[in-house]
Amino acid sequence: MYEKRPVTKDGCPIIFHDNFIYTKEDGKNSQKRVTDLQLEDFVQYGPQNEQGKIGKPLLRKMKDGRMLSWNVQSEDALCTLQEAFEKVNPRLGFNVELKFDDNLEYEDEELTRILQAILKACGTRQTVFVLLSLVIFDHAKDRPILFSSFQPDAAQLMRKLQSKYPVYFLTNGGTEIYTDVRRNSLEEAIKLCLGSGLQGIVSEARGIFRHPAAIPKIKEANLSLLTYGTLNNVPEAVYMQHLMGVNGVIVDLVPEITEAVSELIALPEPDPQVENLSSNQAAKGAATPNFSQREISFLLRLIPELVQ
């Protein structure tokens, strides 16, 4: 389960994707920064758990500036991180993204306050941080968890605050440029992870396809590699990443992509030349990626889209 997790003004970790909540008040569209809301205000938006109660309308702001009604196939009330731990099947792992606004600068003290609130929600106990003893250890129990963040300082600080759960650095892999150079390439991501003891990288899938030479460097650094992005809803793109050595992918269509990629993997095309080699030669050949004509055609079909 993938979560984007900010913290309310009164220090409660919540699950919400955007930096702002958009609504309609007195017939006019308005916006409020999520982190400026108290928890009791935040839960008043959208569907309500209390039968018969109507919440404040939720709107969604499009990239072109249009404001649309928040219409989805299935929806539920806004919730806290603690509620997610309590109500979601404990066998389901959480990827908890530590979400921060790219347009704001955060002091270490503010980052520490926010991350401690998250660890409190997860119940992570650290003797040096008394505040951490109440919500990821108390509620996470044995649930698999990993933390991830685009904010380099937050990722580093989370690694310092706790050692129970792995911390991954999120990056666009060079597909977008930021003032913080640590966010601008896979090479910088590797340096950040090695310098901070992070366990892995989560890259935009296009970044991996544009810079495939970074994959062996990530492996040599003993880091795990995951990817995200719209390309991961294309089975062939996920299959190619499997061949390239990517450890895992974040997708929207989990059952569909899982089934489609499993079918691709289950249809090997043996190379007769490898079959006729001696056992030693065959072992050497098996250790080298052997792309079939089908795999090559997939890659050639994807390249024009990937480099955009």
KAWO-V80051 format. One line per field, one symbol per residue. ss: DSSP state (a for helix, b for strand, c for the rest). psi: psi as a letter, one per 30 degrees, with the letter a starting at -180 (. if undefined). Layout:
ss=???
psi=???
This chain:
ss=cbbbbcbcccccbbcccccbbbbbbccbbbbbbaaaccaaaaccbccccccccccbccbbbcccccbbbccccccccccbaaaaaaaccccccbbbbbcccccccccaaaaaaaaaaaaaaacccbccbaaaacccaaaaccccbbbbbccaaaaaaaaaaccccbbbbbbcccccccccaaaccaaaaaaaaaaacccbbbbbaaaaaaccaaaaaaaacccbbbbbcaaaacaaaaaaaaaacccbbccccaaaaaaaaaaaaccccccaaaacccaaaaaaaaccccccaaaaaaaaaaaaaacc
psi=kkkkjakleggkkljkelfkkkakkhgkklkkkeffklefeeffkakkekkfkklkkklkklfgfkklkjkleklllklleeeeeefkkffklkjjkjklkfgkkkleeeeeeeeeeeeeefgjkkefjefffe.feffebgkkkkklkfjeeeeeeeeeflgeklkkkkkfgfflklfjffggleeeeeeeeeffglflkjlkeeeeefifffefeeefghklkllllfffgjeeeeeeeeefgkflkkleieeeeeeeeeeeegikjkjfeeeflleeeeeeeffkkjkleeeeeeeefeeeeef.
